[in-house]
Amino acid sequence: MGDYDNTITVDVPPARLFDYLADVRHLPDYMPRLTSAKPAGGDKVEVTAHLEDKDTPGPGDQDVEGEAWIHVLEQGKTLEWGAPGPHDYHGKLHVSPGSSEGTSTLEVELHTERTEGGRVDDGLRETLQGIKSAVERAER
């Protein structure tokens, strides 16, 4: 079992960052394996991910469809998300004002039953950098 967290500064105002994260259609913009994310009613999200041969046992690359969920815990500040399955994969995104005007601090918390700490930490950093790049690019 593992609990992980990481933080990044994003050069957009907190309200804009939160709105961007709350729109599940943006998920593929910053999660490298996701190719599609669509609202499916309530807090449910239908997702499609492209898994390369090195990511999965078995023959070759494959596209995998699944279900996830995301909901607002505190409007403008905290989202909670997760995906059903054997790894108990869920977490929170916290948005707060950054150290200077027009910036935000984004903190991610992740809980998973997987114990591959180094890979999980790398994935968190990659996702946070992806969020930063995607939302800053969308603001230009």
N, CA, C and O atoms as a GROMACS GRO file, in nm:
protein
  560
    1MET      N    1   0.085  -0.116   0.000
    1MET     CA    2   0.000   0.000   0.000
    1MET      C    3   0.089   0.122   0.000
    1MET      O    4   0.196   0.121   0.061
    2GLY      N    5   0.046   0.229  -0.069
    2GLY     CA    6   0.127   0.348  -0.074
    2GLY      C    7   0.045   0.474  -0.080
    2GLY      O    8  -0.060   0.479  -0.144
    3ASP      N    9   0.094   0.576  -0.013
    3ASP     CA   10   0.039   0.710  -0.020
    3ASP      C   11   0.149   0.801  -0.071
    3ASP      O   12   0.262   0.797  -0.022
    4TYR      N   13   0.115   0.882  -0.170
    4TYR     CA   14   0.213   0.966  -0.237
    4TYR      C   15   0.155   1.106  -0.249
    4TYR      O   16   0.034   1.124  -0.251
    5ASP      N   17   0.244   1.206  -0.257
    5ASP     CA   18   0.198   1.342  -0.283
    5ASP      C   19   0.310   1.420  -0.350
    5ASP      O   20   0.428   1.385  -0.340
    6ASN      N   21   0.270   1.526  -0.417
    6ASN     CA   22   0.365   1.614  -0.484
    6ASN      C   23   0.293   1.745  -0.511
    6ASN      O   24   0.170   1.751  -0.510
    7THR      N   25   0.371   1.851  -0.537
    7THR     CA   26   0.318   1.985  -0.556
    7THR      C   27   0.390   2.052  -0.671
    7THR      O   28   0.508   2.025  -0.697
    8ILE      N   29   0.317   2.141  -0.742
    8ILE     CA   30   0.377   2.218  -0.850
    8ILE      C   31   0.311   2.356  -0.853
    8ILE      O   32   0.195   2.371  -0.815
    9THR      N   33   0.386   2.457  -0.897
    9THR     CA   34   0.332   2.591  -0.919
    9THR      C   35   0.289   2.602  -1.064
    9THR      O   36   0.361   2.562  -1.155
   10VAL      N   37   0.169   2.657  -1.084
   10VAL     CA   38   0.112   2.671  -1.217
   10VAL      C   39   0.086   2.820  -1.241
   10VAL      O   40   0.031   2.888  -1.155
   11ASP      N   41   0.125   2.869  -1.357
   11ASP     CA   42   0.115   3.011  -1.388
   11ASP      C   43  -0.020   3.050  -1.446
   11ASP      O   44  -0.028   3.109  -1.553
   12VAL      N   45  -0.126   3.015  -1.374
   12VAL     CA   46  -0.263   3.059  -1.403
   12VAL      C   47  -0.333   3.081  -1.269
   12VAL      O   48  -0.294   3.022  -1.168
   13PRO      N   49  -0.435   3.166  -1.266
   13PRO     CA   50  -0.507   3.190  -1.141
   13PRO      C   51  -0.577   3.063  -1.090
   13PRO      O   52  -0.613   2.976  -1.170
   14PRO      N   53  -0.596   3.052  -0.959
   14PRO     CA   54  -0.656   2.931  -0.902
   14PRO      C   55  -0.792   2.895  -0.961
   14PRO      O   56  -0.818   2.777  -0.987
   15ALA      N   57  -0.879   2.992  -0.983
   15ALA     CA   58  -1.013   2.960  -1.037
   15ALA      C   59  -1.002   2.898  -1.175
   15ALA      O   60  -1.075   2.804  -1.206
   16ARG      N   61  -0.912   2.948  -1.257
   16ARG     CA   62  -0.896   2.894  -1.392
   16ARG      C   63  -0.839   2.752  -1.386
   16ARG      O   64  -0.885   2.664  -1.459
   17LEU      N   65  -0.741   2.729  -1.300
   17LEU     CA   66  -0.683   2.596  -1.286
   17LEU      C   67  -0.789   2.496  -1.238
   17LEU      O   68  -0.799   2.386  -1.292
   18PHE      N   69  -0.867   2.535  -1.139
   18PHE     CA   70  -0.970   2.444  -1.087
   18PHE      C   71  -1.072   2.410  -1.195
   18PHE      O   72  -1.108   2.294  -1.213
   19ASP      N   73  -1.118   2.512  -1.269
   19ASP     CA   74  -1.216   2.487  -1.375
   19ASP      C   75  -1.160   2.392  -1.480
   19ASP      O   76  -1.231   2.304  -1.529
   20TYR      N   77  -1.034   2.409  -1.514
   20TYR     CA   78  -0.970   2.322  -1.613
   20TYR      C   79  -0.966   2.177  -1.562
   20TYR      O   80  -0.999   2.085  -1.636
   21LEU      N   81  -0.926   2.158  -1.439
   21LEU     CA   82  -0.916   2.024  -1.381
   21LEU      C   83  -1.054   1.959  -1.363
   21LEU      O   84  -1.067   1.837  -1.376
   22ALA      N   85  -1.156   2.039  -1.333
   22ALA     CA   86  -1.290   1.985  -1.311
   22ALA      C   87  -1.356   1.939  -1.440
   22ALA      O   88  -1.453   1.863  -1.435
   23ASP      N   89  -1.307   1.983  -1.556
   23ASP     CA   90  -1.362   1.942  -1.685
   23ASP      C   91  -1.289   1.815  -1.730
   23ASP      O   92  -1.176   1.821  -1.778
   24VAL      N   93  -1.355   1.701  -1.713
   24VAL     CA   94  -1.290   1.572  -1.739
   24VAL      C   95  -1.246   1.555  -1.884
   24VAL      O   96  -1.160   1.471  -1.913
   25ARG      N   97  -1.303   1.633  -1.974
   25ARG     CA   98  -1.262   1.622  -2.115
   25ARG      C   99  -1.116   1.662  -2.136
   25ARG      O  100  -1.057   1.630  -2.239
   26HIS      N  101  -1.057   1.731  -2.038
   26HIS     CA  102  -0.916   1.771  -2.047
   26HIS      C  103  -0.820   1.661  -2.003
   26HIS      O  104  -0.699   1.674  -2.026
   27LEU      N  105  -0.868   1.555  -1.941
   27LEU     CA  106  -0.779   1.450  -1.890
   27LEU      C  107  -0.675   1.402  -1.991
   27LEU      O  108  -0.558   1.390  -1.955
   28PRO      N  109  -0.712   1.372  -2.116
   28PRO     CA  110  -0.610   1.324  -2.211
   28PRO      C  111  -0.503   1.429  -2.244
   28PRO      O  112  -0.396   1.394  -2.295
   29ASP      N  113  -0.531   1.557  -2.215
   29ASP     CA  114  -0.431   1.661  -2.241
   29ASP      C  115  -0.310   1.650  -2.149
   29ASP      O  116  -0.201   1.695  -2.184
   30TYR      N  117  -0.329   1.589  -2.033
   30TYR     CA  118  -0.218   1.583  -1.938
   30TYR      C  119  -0.191   1.444  -1.881
   30TYR      O  120  -0.099   1.427  -1.801
   31MET      N  121  -0.268   1.346  -1.920
   31MET     CA  122  -0.240   1.208  -1.878
   31MET      C  123  -0.200   1.131  -2.003
   31MET      O  124  -0.285   1.096  -2.085
   32PRO      N  125  -0.072   1.103  -2.018
   32PRO     CA  126  -0.016   1.054  -2.144
   32PRO      C  127  -0.081   0.929  -2.202
   32PRO      O  128  -0.088   0.916  -2.325
   33ARG      N  129  -0.128   0.839  -2.120
   33ARG     CA  130  -0.185   0.715  -2.174
   33ARG      C  131  -0.332   0.727  -2.212
   33ARG      O  132  -0.383   0.646  -2.289
   34LEU      N  133  -0.401   0.827  -2.157
   34LEU     CA  134  -0.543   0.842  -2.187
   34LEU      C  135  -0.563   0.898  -2.327
   34LEU      O  136  -0.499   0.997  -2.365
   35THR      N  137  -0.650   0.836  -2.403
   35THR     CA  138  -0.682   0.885  -2.537
   35THR      C  139  -0.822   0.945  -2.542
   35THR      O  140  -0.855   1.015  -2.637
   36SER      N  141  -0.904   0.918  -2.440
   36SER     CA  142  -1.041   0.968  -2.438
   36SER      C  143  -1.092   0.971  -2.295
   36SER      O  144  -1.063   0.881  -2.216
   37ALA      N  145  -1.169   1.075  -2.262
   37ALA     CA  146  -1.237   1.085  -2.133
   37ALA      C  147  -1.368   1.160  -2.156
   37ALA      O  148  -1.368   1.272  -2.206
   38LYS      N  149  -1.479   1.096  -2.118
   38LYS     CA  150  -1.610   1.157  -2.141
   38LYS      C  151  -1.695   1.145  -2.015
   38LYS      O  152  -1.696   1.041  -1.950
   39PRO      N  153  -1.767   1.254  -1.981
   39PRO     CA  154  -1.861   1.245  -1.870
   39PRO      C  155  -1.964   1.136  -1.899
   39PRO      O  156  -2.010   1.122  -2.012
   40ALA      N  157  -2.000   1.058  -1.796
   40ALA     CA  158  -2.095   0.948  -1.814
   40ALA      C  159  -2.211   0.957  -1.716
   40ALA      O  160  -2.272   0.856  -1.682
   41GLY      N  161  -2.241   1.077  -1.671
   41GLY     CA  162  -2.351   1.097  -1.577
   41GLY      C  163  -2.304   1.096  -1.434
   41GLY      O  164  -2.225   1.011  -1.394
   42GLY      N  165  -2.352   1.192  -1.357
   42GLY     CA  166  -2.309   1.204  -1.218
   42GLY      C  167  -2.160   1.231  -1.212
   42GLY      O  168  -2.108   1.316  -1.284
   43ASP      N  169  -2.091   1.158  -1.126
   43ASP     CA  170  -1.946   1.178  -1.114
   43ASP      C  171  -1.867   1.074  -1.194
   43ASP      O  172  -1.745   1.066  -1.181
   44LYS      N  173  -1.937   0.994  -1.276
   44LYS     CA  174  -1.870   0.889  -1.354
   44LYS      C  175  -1.807   0.945  -1.481
   44LYS      O  176  -1.856   1.039  -1.542
   45VAL      N  177  -1.695   0.882  -1.518
   45VAL     CA  178  -1.620   0.921  -1.638
   45VAL      C  179  -1.584   0.794  -1.713
   45VAL      O  180  -1.531   0.699  -1.655
   46GLU      N  181  -1.611   0.792  -1.844
   46GLU     CA  182  -1.568   0.681  -1.929
   46GLU      C  183  -1.432   0.718  -1.987
   46GLU      O  184  -1.417   0.826  -2.045
   47VAL      N  185  -1.334   0.629  -1.973
   47VAL     CA  186  -1.199   0.658  -2.021
   47VAL      C  187  -1.150   0.547  -2.113
   47VAL      O  188  -1.188   0.431  -2.100
   48THR      N  189  -1.063   0.587  -2.205
   48THR     CA  190  -0.992   0.491  -2.290
   48THR      C  191  -0.844   0.523  -2.278
   48THR      O  192  -0.804   0.639  -2.290
   49ALA      N  193  -0.764   0.421  -2.255
   49ALA     CA  194  -0.619   0.439  -2.243
   49ALA      C  195  -0.549   0.350  -2.345
   49ALA      O  196  -0.595   0.239  -2.375
   50HIS      N  197  -0.438   0.400  -2.398
   50HIS     CA  198  -0.355   0.320  -2.489
   50HIS      C  199  -0.236   0.270  -2.408
   50HIS      O  200  -0.154   0.349  -2.360
   51LEU      N  201  -0.228   0.139  -2.392
   51LEU     CA  202  -0.119   0.078  -2.316
   51LEU      C  203  -0.021   0.015  -2.413
   51LEU      O  204  -0.058  -0.067  -2.498
   52GLU      N  205   0.103   0.053  -2.399
   52GLU     CA  206   0.207  -0.002  -2.485
   52GLU      C  207   0.253  -0.136  -2.433
   52GLU      O  208   0.232  -0.168  -2.315
   53ASP      N  209   0.313  -0.213  -2.518
   53ASP     CA  210   0.357  -0.349  -2.486
   53ASP      C  211   0.433  -0.355  -2.354
   53ASP      O  212   0.414  -0.448  -2.276
   54LYS      N  213   0.519  -0.257  -2.328
   54LYS     CA  214   0.601  -0.259  -2.206
   54LYS      C  215   0.518  -0.236  -2.080
   54LYS      O  216   0.563  -0.267  -1.970
   55ASP      N  217   0.394  -0.181  -2.095
   55ASP     CA  218   0.309  -0.152  -1.980
   55ASP      C  219   0.221  -0.268  -1.937
   55ASP      O  220   0.172  -0.269  -1.824
   56THR      N  221   0.202  -0.365  -2.024
   56THR     CA  222   0.107  -0.472  -1.995
   56THR      C  223   0.164  -0.608  -2.033
   56THR      O  224   0.242  -0.619  -2.127
   57PRO      N  225   0.124  -0.710  -1.960
   57PRO     CA  226   0.161  -0.845  -2.003
   57PRO      C  227   0.076  -0.883  -2.124
   57PRO      O  228  -0.035  -0.832  -2.141
   58GLY      N  229   0.127  -0.969  -2.206
   58GLY     CA  230   0.048  -1.014  -2.321
   58GLY      C  231   0.101  -0.957  -2.450
   58GLY      O  232   0.204  -0.889  -2.452
   59PRO      N  233   0.031  -0.986  -2.560
   59PRO     CA  234   0.080  -0.950  -2.692
   59PRO      C  235   0.051  -0.806  -2.732
   59PRO      O  236  -0.065  -0.766  -2.740
   60GLY      N  237   0.154  -0.728  -2.755
   60GLY     CA  238   0.144  -0.599  -2.821
   60GLY      C  239   0.068  -0.490  -2.747
   60GLY      O  240   0.020  -0.508  -2.635
   61ASP      N  241   0.061  -0.376  -2.815
   61ASP     CA  242  -0.011  -0.261  -2.764
   61ASP      C  243  -0.161  -0.290  -2.762
   61ASP      O  244  -0.211  -0.372  -2.839
   62GLN      N  245  -0.232  -0.221  -2.672
   62GLN     CA  246  -0.376  -0.239  -2.668
   62GLN      C  247  -0.445  -0.115  -2.613
   62GLN      O  248  -0.387  -0.040  -2.534
   63ASP      N  249  -0.569  -0.094  -2.657
   63ASP     CA  250  -0.653   0.011  -2.602
   63ASP      C  251  -0.746  -0.053  -2.500
   63ASP      O  252  -0.806  -0.158  -2.525
   64VAL      N  253  -0.757   0.010  -2.384
   64VAL     CA  254  -0.836  -0.043  -2.274
   64VAL      C  255  -0.940   0.061  -2.234
   64VAL      O  256  -0.906   0.177  -2.211
   65GLU      N  257  -1.066   0.019  -2.224
   65GLU     CA  258  -1.172   0.108  -2.179
   65GLU      C  259  -1.201   0.081  -2.033
   65GLU      O  260  -1.192  -0.032  -1.986
   66GLY      N  261  -1.237   0.187  -1.961
   66GLY     CA  262  -1.268   0.170  -1.821
   66GLY      C  263  -1.355   0.282  -1.770
   66GLY      O  264  -1.401   0.368  -1.845
   67GLU      N  265  -1.377   0.279  -1.640
   67GLU     CA  266  -1.459   0.380  -1.575
   67GLU      C  267  -1.381   0.439  -1.459
   67GLU      O  268  -1.307   0.369  -1.390
   68ALA      N  269  -1.398   0.567  -1.440
   68ALA     CA  270  -1.337   0.638  -1.328
   68ALA      C  271  -1.444   0.729  -1.269
   68ALA      O  272  -1.558   0.730  -1.316
   69TRP      N  273  -1.408   0.804  -1.168
   69TRP     CA  274  -1.500   0.901  -1.111
   69TRP      C  275  -1.422   1.022  -1.063
   69TRP      O  276  -1.304   1.013  -1.028
   70ILE      N  277  -1.490   1.134  -1.063
   70ILE     CA  278  -1.431   1.258  -1.014
   70ILE      C  279  -1.544   1.343  -0.956
   70ILE      O  280  -1.650   1.356  -1.018
   71HIS      N  281  -1.522   1.400  -0.839
   71HIS     CA  282  -1.622   1.492  -0.787
   71HIS      C  283  -1.556   1.601  -0.703
   71HIS      O  284  -1.446   1.587  -0.651
   72VAL      N  285  -1.630   1.711  -0.693
   72VAL     CA  286  -1.583   1.828  -0.623
   72VAL      C  287  -1.609   1.810  -0.474
   72VAL      O  288  -1.722   1.784  -0.432
   73LEU      N  289  -1.504   1.823  -0.394
   73LEU     CA  290  -1.520   1.820  -0.248
   73LEU      C  291  -1.542   1.961  -0.195
   73LEU      O  292  -1.625   1.983  -0.106
   74GLU      N  293  -1.467   2.055  -0.250
   74GLU     CA  294  -1.481   2.195  -0.210
   74GLU      C  295  -1.465   2.280  -0.335
   74GLU      O  296  -1.357   2.286  -0.394
   75GLN      N  297  -1.574   2.346  -0.376
   75GLN     CA  298  -1.575   2.421  -0.501
   75GLN      C  299  -1.458   2.518  -0.507
   75GLN      O  300  -1.434   2.595  -0.414
   76GLY      N  301  -1.386   2.512  -0.618
   76GLY     CA  302  -1.273   2.601  -0.639
   76GLY      C  303  -1.145   2.559  -0.571
   76GLY      O  304  -1.041   2.622  -0.590
   77LYS      N  305  -1.151   2.451  -0.490
   77LYS     CA  306  -1.032   2.415  -0.413
   77LYS      C  307  -0.992   2.268  -0.422
   77LYS      O  308  -0.874   2.239  -0.440
   78THR      N  309  -1.086   2.174  -0.410
   78THR     CA  310  -1.049   2.034  -0.398
   78THR      C  311  -1.138   1.943  -0.482
   78THR      O  312  -1.260   1.949  -0.475
   79LEU      N  313  -1.073   1.858  -0.561
   79LEU     CA  314  -1.139   1.752  -0.638
   79LEU      C  315  -1.092   1.618  -0.583
   79LEU      O  316  -0.976   1.603  -0.542
   80GLU      N  317  -1.181   1.520  -0.583
   80GLU     CA  318  -1.145   1.384  -0.546
   80GLU      C  319  -1.170   1.296  -0.668
   80GLU      O  320  -1.267   1.318  -0.741
   81TRP      N  321  -1.085   1.196  -0.691
   81TRP     CA  322  -1.096   1.113  -0.810
   81TRP      C  323  -1.051   0.972  -0.777
   81TRP      O  324  -0.986   0.946  -0.676
   82GLY      N  325  -1.087   0.881  -0.867
   82GLY     CA  326  -1.042   0.743  -0.849
   82GLY      C  327  -1.088   0.655  -0.963
   82GLY      O  328  -1.160   0.698  -1.052
   83ALA      N  329  -1.043   0.532  -0.957
   83ALA     CA  330  -1.080   0.431  -1.055
   83ALA      C  331  -1.098   0.299  -0.982
   83ALA      O  332  -1.012   0.259  -0.903
   84PRO      N  333  -1.210   0.230  -1.007
   84PRO     CA  334  -1.230   0.102  -0.941
   84PRO      C  335  -1.129  -0.001  -0.991
   84PRO      O  336  -1.079   0.009  -1.103
   85GLY      N  337  -1.100  -0.097  -0.908
   85GLY     CA  338  -1.008  -0.202  -0.950
   85GLY      C  339  -0.927  -0.253  -0.834
   85GLY      O  340  -0.946  -0.211  -0.720
   86PRO      N  341  -0.836  -0.345  -0.862
   86PRO     CA  342  -0.763  -0.413  -0.756
   86PRO      C  343  -0.660  -0.326  -0.684
   86PRO      O  344  -0.611  -0.365  -0.578
   87HIS      N  345  -0.626  -0.209  -0.738
   87HIS     CA  346  -0.520  -0.129  -0.678
   87HIS      C  347  -0.572  -0.018  -0.587
   87HIS      O  348  -0.493   0.060  -0.534
   88ASP      N  349  -0.707  -0.008  -0.568
   88ASP     CA  350  -0.765   0.095  -0.482
   88ASP      C  351  -0.703   0.230  -0.513
   88ASP      O  352  -0.647   0.296  -0.425
   89TYR      N  353  -0.713   0.271  -0.638
   89TYR     CA  354  -0.647   0.389  -0.693
   89TYR      C  355  -0.738   0.510  -0.678
   89TYR      O  356  -0.841   0.518  -0.744
   90HIS      N  357  -0.701   0.604  -0.591
   90HIS     CA  358  -0.779   0.726  -0.574
   90HIS      C  359  -0.691   0.836  -0.516
   90HIS      O  360  -0.582   0.811  -0.465
   91GLY      N  361  -0.742   0.959  -0.526
   91GLY     CA  362  -0.664   1.069  -0.473
   91GLY      C  363  -0.741   1.198  -0.471
   91GLY      O  364  -0.862   1.202  -0.495
   92LYS      N  365  -0.669   1.306  -0.443
   92LYS     CA  366  -0.727   1.439  -0.437
   92LYS      C  367  -0.634   1.537  -0.506
   92LYS      O  368  -0.512   1.520  -0.508
   93LEU      N  369  -0.694   1.640  -0.563
   93LEU     CA  370  -0.621   1.753  -0.618
   93LEU      C  371  -0.663   1.876  -0.539
   93LEU      O  372  -0.782   1.906  -0.528
   94HIS      N  373  -0.566   1.948  -0.483
   94HIS     CA  374  -0.592   2.069  -0.406
   94HIS      C  375  -0.534   2.188  -0.482
   94HIS      O  376  -0.417   2.188  -0.520
   95VAL      N  377  -0.617   2.290  -0.505
   95VAL     CA  378  -0.574   2.412  -0.572
   95VAL      C  379  -0.578   2.525  -0.470
   95VAL      O  380  -0.677   2.543  -0.399
   96SER      N  381  -0.467   2.601  -0.463
   96SER     CA  382  -0.462   2.716  -0.373
   96SER      C  383  -0.386   2.828  -0.442
   96SER      O  384  -0.314   2.804  -0.540
   97PRO      N  385  -0.402   2.952  -0.392
   97PRO     CA  386  -0.328   3.063  -0.453
   97PRO      C  387  -0.178   3.040  -0.443
   97PRO      O  388  -0.128   2.987  -0.343
   98GLY      N  389  -0.107   3.080  -0.548
   98GLY     CA  390   0.038   3.067  -0.549
   98GLY      C  391   0.104   3.180  -0.472
   98GLY      O  392   0.036   3.261  -0.408
   99SER      N  393   0.235   3.186  -0.479
   99SER     CA  394   0.311   3.286  -0.404
   99SER      C  395   0.307   3.423  -0.469
   99SER      O  396   0.343   3.523  -0.406
  100SER      N  397   0.265   3.431  -0.595
  100SER     CA  398   0.251   3.560  -0.661
  100SER      C  399   0.117   3.566  -0.733
  100SER      O  400   0.056   3.463  -0.762
  101GLU      N  401   0.072   3.687  -0.761
  101GLU     CA  402  -0.058   3.706  -0.824
  101GLU      C  403  -0.066   3.633  -0.958
  101GLU      O  404   0.029   3.634  -1.037
  102GLY      N  405  -0.180   3.570  -0.983
  102GLY     CA  406  -0.199   3.500  -1.110
  102GLY      C  407  -0.138   3.362  -1.116
  102GLY      O  408  -0.134   3.300  -1.222
  103THR      N  409  -0.088   3.312  -1.002
  103THR     CA  410  -0.032   3.176  -0.999
  103THR      C  411  -0.110   3.090  -0.899
  103THR      O  412  -0.181   3.141  -0.813
  104SER      N  413  -0.093   2.961  -0.913
  104SER     CA  414  -0.160   2.865  -0.826
  104SER      C  415  -0.060   2.761  -0.778
  104SER      O  416   0.042   2.736  -0.842
  105THR      N  417  -0.090   2.703  -0.665
  105THR     CA  418  -0.019   2.585  -0.618
  105THR      C  419  -0.114   2.468  -0.633
  105THR      O  420  -0.228   2.472  -0.586
  106LEU      N  421  -0.066   2.362  -0.700
  106LEU     CA  422  -0.146   2.241  -0.718
  106LEU      C  423  -0.078   2.129  -0.643
  106LEU      O  424   0.038   2.097  -0.668
  107GLU      N  425  -0.152   2.069  -0.550
  107GLU     CA  426  -0.102   1.953  -0.475
  107GLU      C  427  -0.184   1.832  -0.514
  107GLU      O  428  -0.307   1.839  -0.521
  108VAL      N  429  -0.117   1.722  -0.538
  108VAL     CA  430  -0.187   1.596  -0.566
  108VAL      C  431  -0.153   1.497  -0.456
  108VAL      O  432  -0.038   1.484  -0.415
  109GLU      N  433  -0.256   1.427  -0.409
  109GLU     CA  434  -0.240   1.316  -0.315
  109GLU      C  435  -0.290   1.191  -0.387
  109GLU      O  436  -0.392   1.195  -0.455
  110LEU      N  437  -0.218   1.082  -0.373
  110LEU     CA  438  -0.254   0.957  -0.439
  110LEU      C  439  -0.243   0.842  -0.340
  110LEU      O  440  -0.147   0.832  -0.264
  111HIS      N  441  -0.344   0.757  -0.343
  111HIS     CA  442  -0.338   0.632  -0.266
  111HIS      C  443  -0.354   0.517  -0.365
  111HIS      O  444  -0.443   0.519  -0.450
  112THR      N  445  -0.267   0.418  -0.354
  112THR     CA  446  -0.277   0.299  -0.437
  112THR      C  447  -0.223   0.180  -0.359
  112THR      O  448  -0.135   0.195  -0.275
  113GLU      N  449  -0.275   0.064  -0.389
  113GLU     CA  450  -0.224  -0.058  -0.327
  113GLU      C  451  -0.094  -0.103  -0.393
  113GLU      O  452  -0.024  -0.190  -0.340
  114ARG      N  453  -0.061  -0.044  -0.508
  114ARG     CA  454   0.065  -0.078  -0.574
  114ARG      C  455   0.180  -0.024  -0.490
  114ARG      O  456   0.168   0.081  -0.427
  115THR      N  457   0.288  -0.095  -0.489
  115THR     CA  458   0.401  -0.055  -0.405
  115THR      C  459   0.525  -0.020  -0.487
  115THR      O  460   0.637  -0.026  -0.436
  116GLU      N  461   0.505   0.015  -0.611
  116GLU     CA  462   0.617   0.050  -0.698
  116GLU      C  463   0.648   0.198  -0.681
  116GLU      O  464   0.626   0.278  -0.772
  117GLY      N  465   0.699   0.236  -0.564
  117GLY     CA  466   0.718   0.374  -0.525
  117GLY      C  467   0.784   0.463  -0.627
  117GLY      O  468   0.734   0.571  -0.657
  118GLY      N  469   0.897   0.421  -0.681
  118GLY     CA  470   0.969   0.504  -0.777
  118GLY      C  471   0.888   0.532  -0.901
  118GLY      O  472   0.886   0.645  -0.949
  119ARG      N  473   0.822   0.431  -0.953
  119ARG     CA  474   0.738   0.450  -1.073
  119ARG      C  475   0.619   0.540  -1.043
  119ARG      O  476   0.581   0.622  -1.126
  120VAL      N  477   0.561   0.526  -0.925
  120VAL     CA  478   0.447   0.609  -0.888
  120VAL      C  479   0.491   0.754  -0.873
  120VAL      O  480   0.424   0.844  -0.924
  121ASP      N  481   0.603   0.778  -0.805
  121ASP     CA  482   0.655   0.915  -0.791
  121ASP      C  483   0.684   0.976  -0.927
  121ASP      O  484   0.652   1.092  -0.951
  122ASP      N  485   0.746   0.899  -1.016
  122ASP     CA  486   0.774   0.949  -1.151
  122ASP      C  487   0.644   0.984  -1.223
  122ASP      O  488   0.636   1.087  -1.290
  123GLY      N  489   0.544   0.898  -1.210
  123GLY     CA  490   0.415   0.923  -1.274
  123GLY      C  491   0.347   1.048  -1.221
  123GLY      O  492   0.286   1.123  -1.297
  124LEU      N  493   0.357   1.072  -1.090
  124LEU     CA  494   0.300   1.194  -1.032
  124LEU      C  495   0.368   1.317  -1.087
  124LEU      O  496   0.301   1.413  -1.126
  125ARG      N  497   0.500   1.315  -1.091
  125ARG     CA  498   0.573   1.430  -1.146
  125ARG      C  499   0.536   1.454  -1.291
  125ARG      O  500   0.515   1.568  -1.333
  126GLU      N  501   0.528   1.347  -1.369
  126GLU     CA  502   0.493   1.358  -1.510
  126GLU      C  503   0.352   1.416  -1.527
  126GLU      O  504   0.329   1.501  -1.613
  127THR      N  505   0.258   1.371  -1.446
  127THR     CA  506   0.121   1.420  -1.455
  127THR      C  507   0.112   1.566  -1.413
  127THR      O  508   0.046   1.645  -1.480
  128LEU      N  509   0.178   1.604  -1.303
  128LEU     CA  510   0.177   1.744  -1.261
  128LEU      C  511   0.238   1.834  -1.367
  128LEU      O  512   0.185   1.941  -1.396
  129GLN      N  513   0.349   1.792  -1.426
  129GLN     CA  514   0.411   1.872  -1.532
  129GLN      C  515   0.317   1.879  -1.652
  129GLN      O  516   0.308   1.984  -1.718
  130GLY      N  517   0.247   1.770  -1.682
  130GLY     CA  518   0.151   1.770  -1.792
  130GLY      C  519   0.036   1.866  -1.767
  130GLY      O  520  -0.007   1.936  -1.859
  131ILE      N  521  -0.015   1.870  -1.643
  131ILE     CA  522  -0.122   1.965  -1.609
  131ILE      C  523  -0.071   2.107  -1.626
  131ILE      O  524  -0.138   2.189  -1.690
  132LYS      N  525   0.045   2.136  -1.571
  132LYS     CA  526   0.103   2.270  -1.581
  132LYS      C  527   0.115   2.313  -1.727
  132LYS      O  528   0.070   2.421  -1.764
  133SER      N  529   0.175   2.229  -1.809
  133SER     CA  530   0.195   2.262  -1.951
  133SER      C  531   0.062   2.280  -2.023
  133SER      O  532   0.045   2.375  -2.099
  134ALA      N  533  -0.033   2.189  -1.999
  134ALA     CA  534  -0.161   2.194  -2.072
  134ALA      C  535  -0.243   2.317  -2.035
  134ALA      O  536  -0.294   2.384  -2.124
  135VAL      N  537  -0.255   2.347  -1.906
  135VAL     CA  538  -0.339   2.460  -1.867
  135VAL      C  539  -0.272   2.593  -1.902
  135VAL      O  540  -0.341   2.687  -1.940
  136GLU      N  541  -0.140   2.602  -1.889
  136GLU     CA  542  -0.072   2.725  -1.928
  136GLU      C  543  -0.082   2.746  -2.079
  136GLU      O  544  -0.099   2.859  -2.125
  137ARG      N  545  -0.072   2.639  -2.156
  137ARG     CA  546  -0.086   2.649  -2.302
  137ARG      C  547  -0.229   2.693  -2.338
  137ARG      O  548  -0.247   2.773  -2.430
  138ALA      N  549  -0.328   2.641  -2.268
  138ALA     CA  550  -0.468   2.677  -2.294
  138ALA      C  551  -0.496   2.824  -2.263
  138ALA      O  552  -0.588   2.883  -2.319
  139GLU      N  553  -0.418   2.883  -2.176
  139GLU     CA  554  -0.435   3.023  -2.138
  139GLU      C  555  -0.373   3.121  -2.237
  139GLU      O  556  -0.403   3.240  -2.233
  140ARG      N  557  -0.287   3.072  -2.324
  140ARG     CA  558  -0.220   3.164  -2.418
  140ARG      C  559  -0.312   3.209  -2.527
  140ARG      O  560  -0.271   3.286  -2.614
   0.00000   0.00000   0.00000
